[in-house]
Amino acid sequence: MDYQWPSSPFLRNLMDCHQFSDSLSLLTFPLSISLELACQMAHLKEKDHDKAFYQLCCHMEPDYHQLEFDMRVWLTWRERRA
């Protein structure tokens, strides 16, 4: 099985569009890495995005749900701005 990092469309999109042209981008990048790291590590144990998966994410990153929400809001804002 060929594994190509980053495997998630979320992180690929983030890496493609992150230009650090504004201060918001500089603030969100470290948060996105924390979010993606917890997600990918959880996938080592849990395949599906189910209750056990999210519990594991929250165990590794206690603010996982808030970070995920903030990131979705930021990506939506960025998409509409373009």
C-alpha angles and dihedrals in degrees: 000000000000113000117198118188125250092042098174121082087218093063094039089054090047093051092046097050103033105109100153089226093141137035092249090063091052090053097046099048097074090045091051091052091051090049094047094045092054090047095050093044090050089053089061087070106021121044100191131053094248136132094283090050094053092044089055091048090051091048090057096036112023092196093049096123093048092046091049091050093047091049093051090050091049094048091048091049091048093048093051091046092057 
